Amino acid sequence: MHLSDHDLRQLDDDYLGRLTPEQARALLPKVIADLKAARERLAQNPSNSSRPPSSRAPWEGIDDAGEADDGTPPSPDAQEAEAPATTARSTPARRPKRNNNSGGSNPGRRKGAPGHSRTQTLPVDAEQVHAPQCCAACGRALDGSGEAHAYTAYYTLDLIRPEGGAGGLVLHHTKHLCLEERCACGHCTRAQPGRCGPDEAWTVALSEWHLAGPSLVAFICALTQRMRLSRARVREFLVDWLGLSLSTAVINQCVHEAARAVEPVVEQEILAQVRNVELLYADETAWKEHGRLLWLWVFTCATATLFIVGRRTRRMVQRVLGEHFNNWLMSDGYCVYRDIDQRLRCLAHLIRKAHGLEESLEPQAQAFGRHVLDVIETVIAAVYDARGAPEHAAGLRARHAPALNALLEDCGRLANDARHEKARALARELLNDWDTFWVVLDHPELPLTNNEAERALRHWVIARRIGMGTRTAQGTRAFALLASVIETCRKRHASPWDYLAEVVRQRRRGLPAPPLPLPAG
């Protein structure tokens, strides 16, 4: 670089106007060289430099058409103009897979060919007999006195706690015998494993006829969702520590089955809690689904957290909050939230932008950034004082009206005339959401930042960087459902894994899911 930050701070219109043509021609090559170097540095990515793949922004990469994205997220207006909002239920179009088989046939096992089954043999720890309770024809109770024999059997592997109150988990292998019994009426009735009714939206069944038991399913969900392990890493962990060999397909099936089991809990309990809470926090971050850019939304309060993946549109907000949300909503500056009447703006976002202006090379932008920071620091101090001494809360906005009016006048002047682009943007942002920033002067008990929502997203943002998002629409949906239940149980100081195992156990029997644990205290 030819010019330092100190040099750039001195370059403005007045300075350039005083230069002779010879001096300007001498300066121009230096500026052009620095500009090219800066643009080349901005254009660096993991494909053309030594930057790691994790440094790539979520919206950068390869789009569905196979062409490189330009790295710019689509605007809200452009997304609104597209087709109806895509949720986690929808299935994106897929390009037909190219058949590399030289013989011309479809890849994979042919119909009728012998398949592959489990090769691992584990000792059976217990046998459980399932007998029919009543005749399927005449309805008469069956007491076991008639002719009965086993017609089929299945095995389950589950994790149980050892007897005597010892810690840890023990892998338990159970053989289930299903009996058929002949009634006095002559009809032969068979005991059937529990099964939840079919659901066209899911490709995985909810049935007791599954190899993994409820506690093992919850354990696998803990490894994939909470510990951020891939399916292959979970398989390795189970082999190394439990001596259990499961395929990645079975592991994936367990995750999706658990998500289907908790879906009614999310749609009935958590969604209702989010819609009716007095204070709600909302935020969103980019999410990839098989290279397709979507957004992970979070709506959280003191006792519940809801995650949903879809487009970044107003329709997503309306889908979650409904048409008539009349409570307080804390959010960032994204325009889709402006339809909410009682809205709060996060001051932390404003502080970061003002700090950026304060450190800029443009004197006018520096002064504006310092002005914004001074006003915000004064407001925050007044709010904290009012919380500690409620008698100071009366007339809080009136006492700070002169400072707010001076900032408002500064914003009105710079919104169109500021030379610095970021200064113009911040001035317009303040003008667009002016009242939402200073609501805390009328209600000091309300929050100042959106940290609750950002903390709720943090774990899953790390998971996104590790796993690069999800691969299928059903996987996306499963991820959001399980994340909602896990975070809600954490909010209520309850173990999500015990609850998840019980939900799977009941739903496999065709019974309703148990209610969420009540909030502690």
N, C-alpha and C positions, 0 to 999 in steps of 0.2 A: 504494500500500500504506500502511495506517495504522500497522501494527506492524512494527518492524525485527526482525532476528535477535536483537539484544540484548534487545528486549522479549519475544520468544517464549521465550528461555531462562529467563526469570523466571516464566513462567506454568506452574504445576503445581497439583496438587490442594491442597497446603497454602495456596498463595497464594489460590486461588479460595475456599477455605473461610473465609478471613479477610475477604472482601469483604462489604460491606453489600448489601442488595438494590438500592439505588440505584446503587452502584458497579458491580454486576454488569450491571444494565440498560444502563449507559453503555458498558461494555466489549463487550457482546454485538453491537451493530451493527457495531463495528469488525472483530470477528472474522468475522462473516458476510460483510462486504464483501470482506475479504481472501480468504476461502475461495472466494467466487464468482469473484473475479479470477484466483485460482490455477487453479481448475477450467476457466475459459474459456481460460486460456493452455495448459493441458494438452490441451484439445480442439482446438487449432489444428492444421491440416494443410494440405497444398498446395491443397485444394479451397476452403477458407474463409479463407485468409490469404495473405501474401506469401512463405510458406516455399517453398523450391524442391522440386520433385518428389523429388530425391535424399534429402531428409530423411525421407521416409516409410519406416517400418519394413517389412521384407520381408513380414511377415504381415498388414500393413494393405492394404486395397484392396477389390477387388470379387471376391466368391466366384463359384462356378460357377452359382449360382442367380440372379446379377445383383443381389444385395442387398449392402449395405455390411457388411464385417466389423466386429466390435467392437474389433479391434486386439489381442485376447488370444490367444496361441498355445494350441492345444488341449493339455490335460493328457495325460501319458503313459497314465494309466488309461483316459481317453476314447478315445485312439487304439488302445490294445490291444483295446478292446471293439468296434472297427469291423471291417470286413471284413479278410481276410488282407492282410499287408503288401504295399504296392505298390512295385515296383522300377522301374528304368528301362526294363524290357522291356514293362511293361503300358501299355495305351492308355486314357486316361480317356475317359469318355463325352462326346460333343459334342452340343450343341444343333443341330438341323437349321437350316441356313442359310436365311434368308428370301430368296425370289426377288423381286428388285426389277424384273425385266424385265416390262414391261407386256404383251408379247406372250404371256406364259405359258410360253415355252420355257426350258430350262436355259441359264444364262449360259455364255459361252465359244464356241469354234469348234465348228461342227456337224461330224458325221462325214462324211467325203468331201470337205470343203472344203479348198482348198489351204492348207497351213500356212506357217510361216516358217522359214527356214534362215539360216545364217550369211551376213552380207552383207560381212564383212571378208575381203579377199583378201590373203594373205601369200605371198611367194615361197617356193618349196620349196627347202630347203637340201640335202636328201639323199633318195635313194630306197632303200628296203630291200625286198628280194624274199624272200618266204616260200614255200618249196616243200615239198610233202609228203615225208616221209622214207620211208614204206613204204606199200604198197598196203593199203587198208582191207579188201579182200576176201580176198586170198590171203596177205597178210603179207610179200610179197617186197619187198626193199629197192629204192627208187627212186633212181637215180643221175642223173636228168635227161636220159637218152638218149631217153626216149619223147617223145611229142607233149605239149607243155605250153604253156599260155597263161594270162594273168591273167583271172580271172573276177570279181574285185572288188578294191576298194582302200579304205583308210581313212587318215586323217591324224592325227598327234599333234603337239602343241606341248609342248616341254619346255625346261627351263633346264639348260644345261651350262656347265661351267667352260672358259674359253678355253684354247687350247693355249699351250704355252710357260711355264706356271706363272703367268700373269698373274692378277690378282685380278678379282673380279666374276663375274657370270653373264651368259650370252648366250642369248637366245630362239632356239630351234632348231625348225624346221618340217620334219617328216619325212613322206614319202609311203610308205605300206606297200602293196606289191602282193602279193596272195595268188594263187598259181598253182594250177591243177588239171592233173594229169598222168595220162596213160593208161598203165596197166600192160600188160605182154605178155599178161596173162590177159583183157584187154579192159575191166577195170573202171577208171573214171575217179575218182581220189582228189583231194580238195581240201585245201589247207592252211587250217587254221582259226586265227583269233586265239586266244590263251590265254584261258581262262575258268575261274573258280572255280565250284564247284557252287552251285546255288540255296540260299537260306536264307530260310525263311518269315518269320523275325523281322526281315528287312531288306527295304526296298523298293528299294534300290540294288544294282546288279550289280557284281561284281568281274571286270572284263574288260579285255583289252588294246584292245578296240574302244571306247576313250574318247578324247575330244579331248585332255584334259590328261594329260601324261606323269607318271611317278612323282615327279620332282623338282619339277615345277610343283605337283602336289598337296601335297607337303610344304611348299612355299613358301606356298601359300594357307592351310594349317593354321597356319603360323607367324604369318601376319597376323591370322587370326581368333582363335586361341587365346592366343598369346603377346602380340601387340600389341593385342588387344581391339578389333579393327576389325569393324564390321558387314559384312554381305555387300555392301551398297551401297558402303561405303567401300573395300572390297577391289576392287570393280569399278572405282571411280574411280582407285585407286592403279595398277592394272594398265594402264589406258588412259594415264595421265599419264607413267608411268615406263618401261613396257615397250612401249607402243604396241599393247597386246593388248586386244581387246574380247571379254569373256566375260559372259554373262548371269549374273544372281544365282542362277538355277536351276542352272547348271553349277558355279558356285562352291560352292553348298550341296551339290551332288552330290559334289564332290571331298572335302569335309569328312566327309560320311557314309561315303563309300567308304573313306577312310583309317581311320575308326573301325571299320568292319567288318573291315578287314584286320588290325588290331591286337587284335581281340577275343580270339583264342586266346592271345596273349601275356599279356594281362591275366588271363584266367581260369586259365591254367596256371602261368605263371612268377611273376607278381607276387602273385597270391593265395596261392600256396604259400609264397613268401618271407615274406609278412605273418603267416601262420599259424605258422610255425616259428621266428621270430626270438626271441631271448632277451628283448628289451625293445621294446615297441611303444607308440606314442603314438596316441591317438584323440581326435577332437573332431568337432563337428557345428555347422552353421550353417544358417539358413533359406535355402530356394531356391524360386523361383517357376517353375512350368511352366504357361504359358498362364493365369496368374492363380490357379493352384491351389497351395496351400502344401505343399511337400515340404521335405526336409532334405538338405543336402549333407554327407556323412560323409567323413572322411579317416582313414586308418590308415597311419601312416608309421613307418619305422625308418631305420637308417643307410644302407641300400642300396636301398630300395624305398618307393613311395608308392602307395596305392590310394584312389581316389575312387569313391564310389557315391552315387546319389541315390535316396531312397525316404522312407518314413514314419519317424517318430521312435519306434521301437518296439524291444522286446527281440529281435524276430524278425530285424531288420536286423543286429544285432550277432551273433546266432547264425549268420546266413547267411554273414557274413564270417569269423568266427573259428572256426566249427564248434562242436560240442557239448562238446569237451574241450580248451579252451585252457588250458595250464598254465604259461604264461610270464608275465613282468611286463607289466602294462598300466598306463600313465599316462593319466589322464583327468581330466575335471572332475567335478562332483558329481551329474551326471544319474543317476537311479536305475537305469537299464537296465544300467549297468556293474557293479552290485553282485553279479551272478552270477559274476563273475570272482574266483577265490580270491586270486591274487597281484596285488593292485591297489594303485596309488599315487594319491594325490590331489595336485593341483596347489596348491602353497602360494601362488602368485601370486593365484589366485582368492580365497583366504582373506584375503590381505593387503588386497586392494581392498575387500572387504566390511568388514573391520575399520577401514580408513581412513574409510569412509563413516559408521560408527558413531561414530568419534572426532570427526567434524565435525558430528554431529547436535546437535539442540537439547535433547535429553533427558540430564540428568546421569548417570543410571544407564547409559544406552547408551554415553555417552562413556567412562565408567570401564571398561565391559566391552570396548569396542573397544581401549583402551590396553592392557588386560591381555592380550588375544589377540596384539596386535602385539609386546608384550614377550616373550612366550613364543616366538613364531615367530622373532623376531630372534635370540634366544638359541640356538635349535635350529639355525638356518642358520649362525651363527658356529661352533658346535661341529662341524657337518658339514664346513665348509670347513677347519677346523683338523685334523680327522681325515684329510681327503684329503691335506693337506700333510705330516702326520706320522702315518703309519699306526699307530704305537704308542699314539696317543691314542684309537683307535677302540674299544678294549676297554672294556666296561662303560659305554658312552656313554648308553644308556637309563637305567641305574640311577642315574647321576650327575644326570640331569635328572628323575628320578621325582618329587621333591617339587614342582617347578614344574608338571609335567604334572598331578599329582593336585590341586593347587590350582585349576588351570584346569578340570579335570573337575568338581570340586565346584561351581565357579561356573556352569558350563554346566547342571548338573543343577538348580540353583536357579532359573536364569533361563529355562529351556526352557518353563516353564509360567507363571511369575509375573512375567516382565519386562513392564513397561508399554509398551515400544517394540516394535513389530511386527518390525522388522528384527533387533533383538537376540534376540527369541525364535527367529526363523528361523535365525540364525547359531548359536545355542546348540544347536538341534536338529540342524543340519547337522553340527556337531562331534561330537555324541553318536552320530549314525547312522554316521559314517565315522571314528570315533576312531582306530582302529589304522592306517588307511591314511595318515593325516597324518604319523605318527611312525615309519613303517617305515625312513626314512632314518637313524634313530639306530642301528638294527641293521645296516643296509647303507649306509654313507656313500657308496658308489660310485654309487648310484642317483640319478636326477635329482630336482631339487626342484620343477620347474615343467613345464608342458605346452607350453612355447614352441615346440618342434619342430612339433607339430601346428598350433598357431596360425599359425606362419610359413608352413606349407604351404598353409593356407587363405587367407592374406592376398591373394595375387594374384587368386584366383578370386572373393573377396568384392568386390574392386574391379571385376572384370569383371561381376559380378552387378549392381552399382550402375549400370554403364554400359548394359548390355544388358537389364536387368530380367529376367534368367533366360532360360529357353528356351520354345519355343512348342509343341513336340510331344514325345511320348514317345521317338521315335527320336532327335530332336535332343538330348534330355536324356541318353540313353544314349551317343550319340556324344561329347558333351561330357565325360562321366565317363571313358570309355575313353581318349580322347586326352590328357586331363589326367593320367591315371595313367601313361601311357607317357612323356609329356614330363617330369614331375617325377621319375620313376624314372631316366631317362637323366641328368637334371641331378644327381641324387644320386650317380651313378656317374661324373660328370665326362666324359660323352660327349655328342656332338651328337645331340639327338633328331631333327633333320631329316634327316641322312644315314641314320640308322637307319629312320626312317619311310618315306623314299623306297625303301629296299631292301625293306622289308616289303611295300609296295604292289606293287613290281615282281615279287616272288616269288609273292605271293598271286594276282595277276592271271594268272599262268601255271598256277594250280592247284597250286602247290607249298606246302609248309609254311612258315610264317613263320620267319625266322632268329631265333636266340636273342638275348636282350638283351645289350648290351655288358657285359663283366665289370667289376666295381668297380675303380677305379684303385688301384694300390698293393697 
